[in-house]
Amino acid sequence: MDPWVHIVGGGLSGLSLAASLAQFGTLPGRVLISEPVPESLASKTFSFWFTEGERNFLKPEHVSSRWSVSQGSEATVHRGHQFTYGTRSGRAVLDDALSAIHNHAQIELVHETVLTKPKATYVFDSRPCDIETHQVTQSFVGIEVQFEHAHGISEVGLMERLVATDSGVRFVYLLPLGPDRLLVEYTEFTTVPSDFSELATLNEHYLMDKFRNHSYEVQRTESAHIPMGFRQRSEHFGIPLGARGGMTRDATGYGYRTIRYACDQIAKDLIQNDVVKPFRRSVATVWADRLFLNLIQHRPDAIPQILMQIANRMTPDKFAAFMMNCAPWDLFHLLRAAPAKPFTCALLGRYQWI
Ligand SMILES: Cc1cc2nc3c(=O)[nH]c(=O)nc-3n(C[C@H](O)[C@H](O)[C@H](O)COP(=O)(O)OP(=O)(O)OC[C@H]3O[C@@H](n4cnc5c(N)ncnc54)[C@H](O)[C@@H]3O)c2cc1C
């Protein structure tokens, strides 16, 4: 018999959906997850903003109430009250999901690559889309470093050393994972996907420059090209899920929080109503994110100043709420904080006036 649900890809979204389905007792049929390398999830870390009420669902392992943005000598530090910045390891996501799957008699993970559309009542497709389909790409290489002594970095560096490049913007993301552990991640929002070896070199230079007198050891690396908007549609095997399904934010690449909630809702709809509602972002968010991506494409030189002004003018909680796309009015707060001229020129398509 064909399975009831076939999930192609057992990364964050595929395993999140399977784990959410596993919370229901007897299912209407078999659930199959096809994933060639489940362990690859363990080499990622997922960060997000959360409120206290979301802690049990999103399960952060490391938390910080302060985050910063900097360009040259200018820096803005935010301290969240309602929102905290949290991080969960891919290892924890993987272990939780595998244990839920193993404990459910009707759910099975198969180590395989799917090449044609499988037969099932519901097919979900979470294969990453080809890089050629990205409108803008977020390219990054991260290294997790263990220090012998405390590294002294207490807040999350969301975007440090922001600079414009020919094809976008570049910054270093700093994530303290304890007093003696740090993730350093050179990142670009770019129209030309970056060369990983160049970003890796920048990470090394950063460490040598900042921690000249420290001894440290590299524990782990992660790298990716994440889509920031798509310029063309891809053919799906079934219902698109995860980044393929538009669940990563176009303007930021953040996806963990949306994917967890969206997959949980899909599982509930399937069990309770036997339907799947396609994932949709609000029209206003799509519009604002598109405007920002257009600015990256046409006037990357203006982006560092725009981001600095937004970080300066928004309250930390409103900034975090906007980043996590909580409600339509979060966009209104952003537009009030953003410099009017570049966004107006982008709206008119007159990038040369910025
Ligand atoms: C290294 C990294 C760090 C990130 N950090 C953050 C973060 O801090 N915060 C945040 O919010 N978001 C983050 N993201 C963005 C987003 O949350 C992730 O991209 C997330 O993994 C998307 O989930 P997904 O299920 O769509 O894709 P994936 O997790 O990439 O899963 C897709 C799976 O499909 C499998 N697959 C591919 N082809 C086939 C095939 N033919 N048959 C079967 N399986 C196939 C792959 O092996 C893969 O496991 C990060 C992304 C990456 C890559």
The ligand as a MOL file (V3000), in Angstrom:
LIG
                    3D

  0  0  0     0  0            999 V3000
M  V30 BEGIN CTAB
M  V30 COUNTS 53 58 0 0 0
M  V30 BEGIN ATOM
M  V30 1 C 23.9880 25.8770 8.1920 0
M  V30 2 C 22.6390 26.5810 8.3200 0
M  V30 3 C 22.3870 27.3900 9.4240 0
M  V30 4 C 21.1540 28.0420 9.5410 0
M  V30 5 N 20.9390 28.8050 10.6400 0
M  V30 6 C 19.7190 29.3230 10.8390 0
M  V30 7 C 19.4470 30.0160 12.0270 0
M  V30 8 O 20.3310 30.2400 12.8500 0
M  V30 9 N 18.1800 30.4580 12.2430 0
M  V30 10 C 17.1960 30.2490 11.3270 0
M  V30 11 O 16.0570 30.6450 11.5960 0
M  V30 12 N 17.4390 29.6420 10.1630 0
M  V30 13 C 18.6760 29.1830 9.8950 0
M  V30 14 N 18.9430 28.5380 8.7170 0
M  V30 15 C 17.8940 28.6060 7.6640 0
M  V30 16 C 16.8300 27.5030 7.7190 0
M  V30 17 O 16.2650 27.4210 8.9930 0
M  V30 18 C 17.4650 26.2230 7.2880 0
M  V30 19 O 17.8700 26.3580 5.9410 0
M  V30 20 C 16.5970 24.9720 7.4160 0
M  V30 21 O 17.4740 23.8740 7.4590 0
M  V30 22 C 15.6180 24.8010 6.2730 0
M  V30 23 O 14.9810 23.5740 6.4430 0
M  V30 24 P 14.5800 22.6740 5.2030 0
M  V30 25 O 13.9330 21.4730 5.7480 0
M  V30 26 O 13.8760 23.5000 4.2100 0
M  V30 27 O 15.9650 22.2860 4.4930 0
M  V30 28 P 17.0930 21.3180 4.9910 0
M  V30 29 O 17.1930 21.3510 6.4740 0
M  V30 30 O 18.3030 21.6880 4.1990 0
M  V30 31 O 16.6010 19.8710 4.5780 0
M  V30 32 C 16.5120 19.4440 3.2370 0
M  V30 33 C 16.8950 17.9790 3.2160 0
M  V30 34 O 16.5630 17.4190 1.9560 0
M  V30 35 C 17.5020 16.3860 1.6980 0
M  V30 36 N 17.4530 16.0810 0.2650 0
M  V30 37 C 17.9750 16.7810 -0.7680 0
M  V30 38 N 17.7020 16.1660 -1.9290 0
M  V30 39 C 16.9970 15.0520 -1.6320 0
M  V30 40 C 16.4000 14.0130 -2.4210 0
M  V30 41 N 16.4830 14.0100 -3.7510 0
M  V30 42 N 15.7450 13.0120 -1.7770 0
M  V30 43 C 15.6460 13.0090 -0.4310 0
M  V30 44 N 16.1710 13.9840 0.3670 0
M  V30 45 C 16.8340 14.9860 -0.2330 0
M  V30 46 C 18.8230 16.9810 2.1640 0
M  V30 47 O 19.7720 15.9520 2.4280 0
M  V30 48 C 18.3930 17.7570 3.4070 0
M  V30 49 O 18.6160 17.0260 4.6020 0
M  V30 50 C 20.1720 27.8980 8.5480 0
M  V30 51 C 20.4690 27.1190 7.4250 0
M  V30 52 C 21.6740 26.4650 7.3140 0
M  V30 53 C 21.9210 25.6490 6.0730 0
M  V30 END ATOM
M  V30 BEGIN BOND
M  V30 1 1 1 2
M  V30 2 1 2 3
M  V30 3 2 2 52
M  V30 4 2 3 4
M  V30 5 1 4 5
M  V30 6 1 4 50
M  V30 7 2 5 6
M  V30 8 1 6 7
M  V30 9 1 6 13
M  V30 10 2 7 8
M  V30 11 1 7 9
M  V30 12 1 9 10
M  V30 13 2 10 11
M  V30 14 1 10 12
M  V30 15 2 12 13
M  V30 16 1 13 14
M  V30 17 1 14 15
M  V30 18 1 14 50
M  V30 19 1 15 16
M  V30 20 1 16 17
M  V30 21 1 16 18
M  V30 22 1 18 19
M  V30 23 1 18 20
M  V30 24 1 20 21
M  V30 25 1 20 22
M  V30 26 1 22 23
M  V30 27 1 23 24
M  V30 28 2 24 25
M  V30 29 1 24 26
M  V30 30 1 24 27
M  V30 31 1 27 28
M  V30 32 2 28 29
M  V30 33 1 28 30
M  V30 34 1 28 31
M  V30 35 1 31 32
M  V30 36 1 32 33
M  V30 37 1 33 34
M  V30 38 1 33 48
M  V30 39 1 34 35
M  V30 40 1 35 36
M  V30 41 1 35 46
M  V30 42 1 36 37
M  V30 43 1 36 45
M  V30 44 2 37 38
M  V30 45 1 38 39
M  V30 46 1 39 40
M  V30 47 2 39 45
M  V30 48 1 40 41
M  V30 49 2 40 42
M  V30 50 1 42 43
M  V30 51 2 43 44
M  V30 52 1 44 45
M  V30 53 1 46 47
M  V30 54 1 46 48
M  V30 55 1 48 49
M  V30 56 2 50 51
M  V30 57 1 51 52
M  V30 58 1 52 53
M  V30 END BOND
M  V30 END CTAB
M  END
